[in-house]
Amino acid sequence: MRTSLNNIKTIEDHLFGYHAPGDALVFEARMILNSGLRDEVQQQQNTYDVIREYSRKRLKAEIAAVQTKLTHEPQHLGFMQKIINLFKK
Amino acid sequence: MAEQIFMRSAAEREVFFIGLYKKAFPAVARYVSRMGGSLEQAQDIFQDALVVYYEKVQAPGATVPQNEKAYLLGITKNLWSQAYKAACKNQPLDDMQADFEAVADEQPATNKLMHYLETAGQKCMDMLRAYYYDHLPAGDIATLFGYSGLRSATVAKYKCLEKVRDKVKENSLSYADFIE
C-alpha cells in the first residue's frame, strides 16, 4: 500500500485499540509532539462518525421500507389489523 | 445468548426485520398504547429500537439475546421515557434520537456532504458501511464488492476511507470558514 494508506491504517489501529501496548505508547508520544498528526487523527475519527451517520440513515430507510411492506402487502394485513386494534378507543 | 449473525444484504436484513416486527411489535404497540401514545409513535419508536438493536447485535463479538422480544421492549421503554422527558422540556424528538454512543464534539454531517456521499461516493460508502457498521467479515466484503481477494478489498477500503476523509476535511474547513 502507498504511504498515505499505511498512515490511515496506523491511525485506524490507534483509534480502534488494535496497537500492541508498546506501539500504542509510541503513537501517543508522536501525537504529543506532532500537532499535524493530532489533526489527522481527529479528521479520521470524524470520518468514522460520518460513516456511522450515513449507515444509520440507510438502515432506517430499509426499516421504513419493511414497515411499508407490512402495512400494504396482503399477507401481513391480519397482523397489522391486530396492531391497529390496540389503538382503538 | 446465540452466536453473532451476519446479514450480508438488504434482502437478508429485510427478512430479519420482518421477523422482529412479528415477534416484538405487538408487545411494543401494546405498551405505547397503554402509555397514551399513537400508532405512528409506536411505529417511529420501534424503528429507532430496531436500529439500536441492530447496532448491538452487529457489533464485533456481540451475541444475539435469546429473548429478542423482551430486549426490544426494554429498548422501547427506554426510548419512550427519553422521549417523554424531552417532550416535557419541549425539545423536538428528533434531537434526542437513538444516539446512545454519541461521540463528544461530534458535528452532524451537513446535508451537502451527506448528499455527496449518497450520490458520487455511494459505492465507497456502501463498502465502508459493510466494514465499519455492519461489521461483515473481510472475505464476505471482498466477494460482495467484487474484489479478487482480501488484500485488494483492504486496499480499496483504505482508498475509500481516504477519499471520504478528504471530503469530510473539506467540509469541516468550509464549515469553520462559515462560522468564523
Interface residues (C-beta under 8 A of the other chain):
Chain A: M1 S4 L5 I8 K9 E12 Q43 Q44 Q45 N46 T47 Y48 D49 V50 I51 R52 E53 Y54 S55 R56 K57 R58 L59 K60 E62 I63 A64 A65 V66 Q67 K69 L70 F79 K82 I83 I84 L86 F87
Chain B: A10 R13 E14 F17 I18 Y21 K22 F25 P26 A29 R30 S33 S38 L39 A42 Q43 Q47 L50 V51 Y54 V103 E106 Q107 P108 A109 L113 M114 L117 E118 M125 L128 R129 Y132 Y133 D134 V155 Y158 K159 L161 E162 V164 R165 V168 K169 S172
